Amino acid sequence: MRAPLAILSVFLSFTVLCCVSCSSNHAWPPPHAEVRAFLYNLDSEGGMHCVTNGHLDSSVVDTNGVRLTERQVARFLAAVTGKHADHNVMGCYVPHHAYVFYDQKHRMTGWVELCFGCRNYRASSSSAPEWFDIYDLQDLSIELGLPVLKNEDDYLTLKKKDMR
């Protein structure tokens, strides 16, 4: 009878440890030395994550991304922190743009992924505010040279053009 109880105890301890360590309730914004912007998911897969297991998704167009200047980081942080007016969000979620936080050793510390088509987004932390300034983030993405296209077919056309 002791063996099953010991196994159950180990299992429960492991489960609690996993839940605590896998929690996305990290500080927001995450500590960072730089922020980079990326374009990804040109195949327009719904709900695709920009980062998985600490690595950029293989669909990222340029793995170097665009490094934000100090002024652009300040603008980005203003858009993803604090209170912002709510806005309409549509049902789709097909993100194409991501912003990734890096520390001084170029390790990822957090991310934001955005779908400008439906005006929705996800962040690496549940501590992020409910509403971002999605319109300023769209303008910032365009300023950084990342295309914000009208529909999913345009992203696929861009992918085909990049493959030539």
Disulfide bonds with the S-S distance in Angstrom:
none
